[in-house]
Amino acid sequence: MQIRPYEEADFAEVVTLWDATGLNVPANDPAVDIPRCIASPNSELFVGRVGPKLVGTVMAGFDGHRGWLYRLAVAPDYQRMGFGRRLVQHAEAWLAERGAPKVNLMIRGDNVPVRNFYLRLGYAVAPRTVMQKGLDEAHAEPGDGKIEVIVTYLEMTAPVLRQPAPTPVGKFALLRAEQPPVSFYRYLYNQVGEKWLWYERRLLPDEALAAIICDPRVEIYVLYAHGIPAGYVELDRRGADVIDIAYFGIMPEFIGRGFGSYLLDWAIDLAWSYEPKRLTVNTCSLDHPNALRLYQRAGFVPYDQVRKVIDDPRRAGLIPADVEVRQP
């Protein structure tokens, strides 16, 4: 296995790996965590490759007193081959070069296999109490270039009986955008999401975005009305037994004409045809005011809600300055 520092072109594969190993949870967004890590001179994200395949990651940080390990992951098909040990040793060497006298890490209390893995590497359970305070939630306040966002995460664990959405009136068609050009995808994303301050995909360079949208497990379907794009839905099938409705929205000119309910119903039925164990979706307080109710009427149930205070994307020039914000 070749181990090297993370590069932007690795983004899609890293996210896929973290999905497969359960490291992506609502409170940890790779699109935020990775840039934050590589922007600091005191942290580094390493990736391990076997030939062309990215099979492992580990993140290391040094706070001046002790080193920390995070985001250790090895692809399921490559576990128990010594790759995890090599990644940890590589991160330890990086920390030692920076003068870290010891290394700490945190493991969820019920994660016995991972605890035993580190015990075999010479780590010990220290008699310490871990306490935490989320600075983003506790200290950051709206205003001064910040926006408060309430993110609601929803799931569906089995198909539900529901009243089918009415078929839209007029000429329409649903087509899959296979291997879409980045420019076309950005057109859909920007036009659908600008009013609701969708900005995450605007941060991605073209190469990283192309790696996501051209992955055969990412399916993008465009709804056309009278030959004009009226909206789109993106199904992310890269997770193990989970399909995520990553993006879903209607062009501003077509909102209120029944296209949203129809497209969501169609996407849910398509997703269940793959027989996953779970469908997921999320919405936030910046989205259309009916978005949460729409998902709940379709059968999704909220399972988590997180308050975030984000940098205003209008301040950074990602979104036009005259776009109004819908606050919670």
N, C-alpha and C positions, 0 to 999 in steps of 0.2 A: 504494500500500500504506500502510495506517495502522499505525504502530508504537506500542505502549503497554506499560506494565508488566503482567506476568502477574497474572491473577486466578484464584481457586479454580475458577471455572466453566470455565476453559480446560484443566483437568487432562486430561480424556479425549482431547481433540484433540491436546494436546502429546504425550502418550504415543503416540498413533497416528502422529503425524508422526515421532517419534524411532524408532518401529518401522520405518516405511517407509524411513528414511534410514540405518538401521544404527547408530544411536547408543545403543540400549538393549542393553547387554551385561551378563552376570551380575554384574560388580563395580559396576555403576552402576544403582541402583534409583531410578526417578523418584519413587516414593513417599517416598524418603528424601532424595534430592538436592534436589528442589524446595523442600520445607519448610525444609531447612537453608539454602538460598540466600536465600529471602525473609525468613527470620528475622534475617538479618544486615544491619546498616545499611551494610556495605561491599560488598554484592553485589546484583545485580539480574538478573532474568530478563525479557527483552522478547519479546513476541510480535508478529508481523506478520500483518495480515489484509487480504485483498482481498475487499471486500464482507463477507459473513458467514463466509467460509472462512478458517481459520487456515492460513497457508501458510509461515510461517517463525518461527524462534526464534534468540535469541542470549543467552548468559549472560555477564555481566561482573563482575569482582571487583577490588578494590584492596587490596593488602596494606600500603599505606603507603610502599612503595618503587617498585613498578611495578604496572601494570594487567595483568589477564589476561582472555583471551577463551575461552569454552567453549561447547559445545552449539550451535554455529552449524548450522542446518538449514534447508533450503528444500525444500518438497514437490516430488517429481520432475516433476510437470506444470508447475511454475512456475520451474524452473531455467533459467539462461541468459537471464533477463529483467531482470537488474540488482537483483533483490531481495536477494541475498546481500550485494552491495556496500552497499546501503542499510542493512541490518541492522548490518553491521560499522561503518559510519560513525556510526550512532546510538549504538552501544556505545562507540565511541571518544570521542564528544562527552560522554557521561555520565562517562567516566573523566577526561577533561580538566577537567570542572567540579569534580572532586574533587582536582585537583592531581597526577594521575598524570603523571610526566614521560615515560614510555614504556609500550609495550604489548607483552606477551609472549603466546605461545600455543605449544601443543605439537601436533604432527601425527605420526601413526604413520609410520614410515620408508617403508613401501610405498604410502602414499597420495599418489601423484604428482599426480593431478588437483587435490586440495585444496591441496597445496603450490604448484602453479602459480597457483591462484586467488589466494592471498595474495601471491605474487610480483607479480602484476598490480596489487595494491592498494598496493604500495610496501613490503611486508615483505621482510626479507632473512633468509637462513639464518645464524644467529649461531654463531660458533665456541665453543660451550659443550657441556659434557657434562651431560646430564640424569640426576640420581640421585633415587631416591625411597625412602621408608620408610613402610609403611602403619601409621599410628598406631593405627587401630582394632584391627588384628591384633596389633601388636607390644607395645602398651602396655596395652590394656584387658584386664582379667582378670575371670573370673566372680566373683560375690559383690558385695556392696555395691550391690545393685540391678542387677547385670549378669548376663546369661546367655550362655554359649557356645553357638553354633549352627554345625553343619556342614551346609552346603547342597550337595546333589548335583544337578547339571544333567544331564539325559538327553535323548537324541534317537533318532529312528527315521527313516532316510532312504529306506526302501522298505518296503512291506508284507512281513511275515514270515509264514511258515507256522507255525501254533501250534495246539495242542490247544484247541478251543473250551471255554470255561468252562461247567460244568453250569448248566442252567436252574434258577433258584430254585424251591423247592417252595411251593405256595400261590398265592393270587391276587395278581398284581402287574401293574403297568402303568408304561410310560415315557411321559411327556408333556413337551413343550416348554413352558416358562414364557415366553410371548411378552409383551414389554413388562411385566415383572413389577413390581409395586409395590416400592418400596424396603423397606417393612416386611416383606414376604414374603421378599425376598432376605436381609435381615438375620437373619430367623428361621432360614433354611437355613444361612447362613454361621456364625452363632453356635452353633447346636445341633450342627452337624457338627464345627466347628473348635475349640470352647472347650477341650476336653480336650487338644488339641495346640497350644494357645496361638496360634491364628490371630488376628492382631490388625491387620494392615495395612488391611483394608477397614473396620475399626471407626474408623480415624483419618479416613476420608473423610467430608466433609459429604454430606448427602443429595443435593444437586444434582450434585456430582461423581460420586457413585456411580451415580445414575440415568443420567448420560450414558454410562457404561460399559455397564451391564447392559441398557439399552434400545437400544444400538447394534445394528443388524440383523446385523452381523458377529460379534456375541457371542451365542452360543447356549447357553442354560441348560436342561438336561433334568433333570427330577425323577423319581426312581424311587419309586413308591408300592407299598406292600405292605398288602393289605386296606384300601385307601383312605387309608393313613397315609403321609406322606413318610418314606421310609427312607434317602434319600441323594440326592446330586445331582452332576452334572458340568457344568463350564463350559468350552466350547470358544471360544477367542479366535482369530478368523479375520482380525484386522485387520492382521497382518503380511504382507509381500509373500512369497507362496509358502510361508509357514510357518503352521501351526496349532499353537497352544499349548493344552495341557490346563491351563488356568489354575488351576482348583480342582476337586477330586475328593474325595469322602468319603462315608462312611456314618454315619447316626445311631447314637449309642452303643448303643441298644437292639437294633440289627440287625447289629452287628458279629459276625463268626464264623458267619454263616448263608449265606455264599456270594454275597451281594449285591455285594460289592466286585469280585470277579473278573468276574462277569457284566456289571456296569455298565461296567467299564474295557474289556472286550472289545468291547462294543457301541459305546462312544464311539470306540475306535480304528477300527473298521470304518466308522463314520459319517465320521470325519475323513478317511480315505483316499478316500472317495467323492467328495470335493471335488478330488482329484488335486493335493494340494500337493507340494512338493519335500521337505518335512521336517515331522515332528511333534516337538514338544518337551514336556517336563514337568520339574518339579523337586520334590524332596522334601528334608526336613531331619531332623536328629537329634531334633527335638521331635515328629516325626510318629509314627504307629503303627510299632512295631518291624518289622512285615512290609512296610511301604510300599515300600522300595527293592527288596526281592526280588520283590514283586508286579509292579512296573514292568519289572524285568529279565526275569521269566518271560514277560511280554507281548511282549517283543522290543525294549524300549528299552535303549540302551547309554549308560553315563555318558561325558560328554565334558569335564566340569569339576567341580571341587569347591572350595568357598570356606569358610574359617573366618571367622565373624563373632562379635562380642560385642555384643549388643543390650541396650537398656534393658528391664528386666523389665516386660512389660505388666501384670503383677499389681500392681506398685508404683504404676503410673499409674492403676489402677482400671479398665483396659480388660478385664481378665480377673479373675474371682473369686479372692481371695487363697488359697483352699484348694485350687486346682487344682495338682496335683503336676507337676513338670517332669521329663521324661525326658532326662537329660544324655547326651552322647556318651561 
